[in-house]
Amino acid sequence: MADGCWPLEVGKPSANSQNQELIAMKIDKELLDSLTQKAKASERLRMNMDMRTSQDDASQRMLNALEPGTILPIHRHRFTAETVIMVRGSLKEIFYNDCGEVTDTILMQTGGECPALQIPAGQWHTVEVLEPGTVIFEAKDGAYTPLTEDDILTI
């Protein structure tokens, strides 16, 4: 791993217009299983993998392995939408209003009715993981900023 990136040497490299080698990152069962094992070994029962292509990449793109029992606080991202795509497994995405009341629950599962969501900026949410080995792909705009007190909803 160089500079926080995760390039895997798979397939036949091709060249881009600057005559540099491009190497595809294969997101396969072996990689997902490895990330899942790290999540299972983690006290938090989750583990993410940075998918950015360089330190200069100001986006947030990651794989996130989540195990049943992981606790994610009810939170929001005030300045960015969040895209969530199921890679494998299943979970419930739970939405709340400012009073801490559940406003919607969406079942997300690979190959199911709703395998992906676009969560608007400012929407309170959390997840309940339903299946061991669950992995999601998450994307948000802008560089990572830690959640603050104002971004956690206590009920």
N, C-alpha and C positions, 0 to 999 in steps of 0.2 A: 504494500500500500504506500503510495507516495502522496504526501501533502493532503491526507484525508480523503483521497479518491480511492475507488475500488475497481480499477480495471482488471478484467480477467482476460487472459490470452486464450481466446477461443476462436474457432473458425479461421478463415483465411483473411489476414489483414488486407485492407485496400488502401489506396492513397487518396488524399484530398488535394485541393488545388495548390496548396503550399508544399506538396510532395512529402507530407508527413504520413506516417502509418496511422491508420485508424483501426482500433481493435474493439469489436463488439463485446458488450458485457452480457453474458448469457445468464439470465435469471432462471435457473433450472431447479429441479427438485433437490439436488445436492446443496445448492446455495441456501434454499429455503429451509431445508432440514438443519443446516448448520446454524442459521440464524435462530430457528426455533429452539435448538438445544441451548443456545446462549440465553434465550428468554427464560427457559425452564430453570436454568442454573442461577438466574438473577433473583435477588430478593424481591424486586418489583414485578417479577413475572412478565417482563417485556424487554425487548431489545430492538433498537433501530439501527439502520445502516444508511449512512449518508450516500446519496446517489448523485451529488453534484459532480461536475466534471473538472472543477478546479477551485482553488481557494478564492478566485475572483468571481465565481458564480454567486450572485447575490440572491438566488432563489432558494427555496427549501423544497427538496425532493428527497424522499426517504422510503425505504421499506421499513415496516414496523411489525415485528413478531409479537403477538399478544397471547397470553395464556389465560384460561379461566381463573378468576380470582384476582387478576391485576386490578388495582384501584387507580382510576384516573379521576381527578377532581372534576366537578362541574366547572367548565371554563369557557372562555370565549377568546377569539382573536379579533381585537377591535379594528385592526387596520388592514386585514386581508381575509379573503374567502379561503376556504380549505376544500380541496378536492380529495375525496377518499375513494379508492378503488379496491375491491376485494381481490386478492391474489389467490387465497385459499382459505377455507374455513367459513365461520359465520360469527356474527355479532349483532347486537342491537345498538343502534345509534339513538340516544335518548336526548330530546330537546326540552328546554325549560324556558319559562318567562322570567322576568326580573324578580318575581316573588318566589321563585323556586318551585313553581308548579310545573309538572310535566305537561307539555303541550303536544308532543308527538313522540312516537317510538317507531323506528323503521328497522325492519329485519333486513340485514344485508347478508347475502351468502353468495359464494361463487356459483354461477350458473342459475341463480334464483331470480325472482321478480325484480330485485333492486341490487345489482352488484356494484353500484357506484353512486356517490352523492356529491353535490356541490353545496357546501355549507356557507351561507352568507356571512360576511364580516359582522361581528357583534353578536352572533347567535350563541346562546349558552348551550352547551352540549357535553355529553360524556358517552362512554360505551360500556356495554356489558358483553364480555366475550363468552360465547356459547360453546366453542369447540376447541380442543387442544390443537395446536399447530396452525392457528389462525395467523394470517399475514395480510397486511394491507399496504397499499402504496398511498402515500400522502404527498400533497403538493400545496405550497402556500407561496404568495408573493413576498418578495423582499428577504433580506437577511434575517436569520434567526434572532429573535429577541425573547428573553425569558418572560414567562408570565409574571405579572405583578399582583399585588393584593386585589387591585381593581379588576383583574381578569379571572379571579376565582370566586365562585358563588358558594357561600356557606348557607346551608339550610338546616 
